[in-house]
Amino acid sequence: MTLAGARLDFARTNALDELVRRRHGAAAPEGLPTKPVRLAILGASTLTHLHAPIRVGGLPRNIWVETYEYDYGQYFAGIA
C-alpha cells in the first residue's frame, strides 16, 4: 500500500502490480475496509496497458480493483 502511493513510472507500476498479484492472487487481501471493485475496461483498441495502473491506483485508497477486458473488436458484436 505504501509503495502504491509513491510516484512510480510505467515499469515500476507494472512490477508492483505483478508483485501484488503474485502474493495475493485474484482474491482481495483480508482486512480491507472496502469491498473489491470489478471494473470492465471497454474501448475500440487494446487497453491492456491500463490494467496495472488502475489496480495499483486503488491500493493507496484501500480499494482492490479486479479489471476485465473483452477481446479486441467485441464492441462491434451488437452492431448489425
MOZI-V64752 format. One record per pair of residues at least 24 apart in sequence whose ideal C-beta (glycine too) atoms are under 10 Angstrom apart, sorted by the first residue. I is the first residue (numbers start at 1). GAP is how many residues later the second one is. D is the distance in whole Angstrom. If there is no record, write none. Layout:
BEGIN
<<I | GAP | D> <I | GAP | D>>
END
This chain:
BEGIN
<<1 | 28 | 10> <1 | 31 | 10> <1 | 58 | 5> <1 | 59 | 6> <1 | 60 | 9> <1 | 61 | 7> <2 | 57 | 9> <2 | 58 | 8> <3 | 53 | 9> <3 | 56 | 8> <3 | 57 | 9> <4 | 51 | 9> <4 | 52 | 5> <4 | 53 | 7> <4 | 54 | 8> <4 | 55 | 4> <4 | 56 | 5> <4 | 57 | 9> <5 | 51 | 10> <5 | 52 | 10> <5 | 54 | 8> <5 | 55 | 4> <5 | 56 | 9> <6 | 54 | 9> <8 | 45 | 9> <8 | 48 | 7> <10 | 39 | 8> <10 | 42 | 9> <10 | 43 | 8> <12 | 44 | 9> <13 | 39 | 6> <13 | 40 | 5> <13 | 41 | 10> <13 | 42 | 9> <13 | 43 | 5> <13 | 44 | 9> <14 | 35 | 9> <14 | 37 | 9> <14 | 38 | 5> <14 | 39 | 8> <14 | 42 | 9> <15 | 37 | 9> <15 | 41 | 10> <16 | 36 | 8> <16 | 37 | 10> <16 | 39 | 9> <16 | 40 | 6> <16 | 43 | 8> <17 | 34 | 8> <17 | 35 | 4> <17 | 36 | 8> <17 | 37 | 9> <17 | 38 | 5> <17 | 39 | 5> <17 | 42 | 9> <18 | 34 | 8> <20 | 32 | 10> <20 | 35 | 8> <20 | 36 | 8> <20 | 39 | 7> <20 | 44 | 9> <21 | 31 | 9> <21 | 34 | 8> <24 | 40 | 8> <26 | 38 | 10> <26 | 40 | 7> <27 | 37 | 9> <27 | 39 | 9> <28 | 35 | 9> <28 | 36 | 4> <28 | 37 | 9> <28 | 38 | 8> <29 | 30 | 10> <29 | 33 | 10> <29 | 35 | 7> <31 | 31 | 9> <32 | 26 | 10> <32 | 27 | 10> <32 | 30 | 5> <32 | 31 | 8> <32 | 32 | 6> <33 | 29 | 5> <33 | 30 | 9> <34 | 24 | 9> <34 | 27 | 8> <34 | 28 | 6> <34 | 29 | 5> <34 | 30 | 8> <35 | 28 | 9> <35 | 29 | 8> <36 | 27 | 8> <36 | 28 | 4> <36 | 29 | 7> <36 | 30 | 6> <37 | 26 | 6> <37 | 27 | 7> <37 | 28 | 5> <37 | 29 | 7> <37 | 30 | 9> <38 | 26 | 10> <38 | 27 | 8> <38 | 28 | 5> <38 | 29 | 8> <38 | 30 | 7> <39 | 24 | 10> <39 | 26 | 6> <39 | 27 | 7> <39 | 28 | 5> <39 | 29 | 7> <39 | 30 | 10> <40 | 26 | 10> <40 | 27 | 8> <40 | 28 | 5> <40 | 29 | 7> <40 | 30 | 8> <41 | 26 | 6> <41 | 27 | 7> <41 | 28 | 5> <41 | 29 | 9> <42 | 26 | 9> <42 | 27 | 8> <42 | 28 | 7> <42 | 32 | 9> <42 | 33 | 7> <43 | 26 | 8> <43 | 27 | 10> <43 | 29 | 9> <43 | 32 | 8> <44 | 28 | 9> <44 | 29 | 8> <44 | 31 | 6> <44 | 32 | 9> <45 | 27 | 8> <45 | 28 | 10> <46 | 25 | 10> <46 | 26 | 6> <47 | 25 | 10> <48 | 24 | 10>>
END
